[in-house]
Amino acid sequence: MLSKNDLIQKRKLAQNFILGLNTGKQGEYKYSNVGQPILYSSCYALMTLHYLGSELGDRAEWANYILAHQQPESGAFVSP
């Protein structure tokens, strides 16, 4: 069984891994160190950081990044 300190350490490791995939732009994340940023990886990063209790910064910037991928005509989200 993991101790509370073990869980805190694992949370920090997960958070640092995800934050390391940020491109430097608010809300823009990659799946891996060698990949390109795409919408899905950014959404997964946002959800994971939220559930880890991390500081998310400006939520409007996250929303703007996500909504920038939405096609006005269909409402679909498009990303490479």
Summary of the structure (lengths in Angstrom):
residues: 80
radius of gyration: 14.4
end to end distance: 41.0
largest distance: 51.4
contacts: 184
relative contact order: 0.15
helix: 48%
strand: 8%
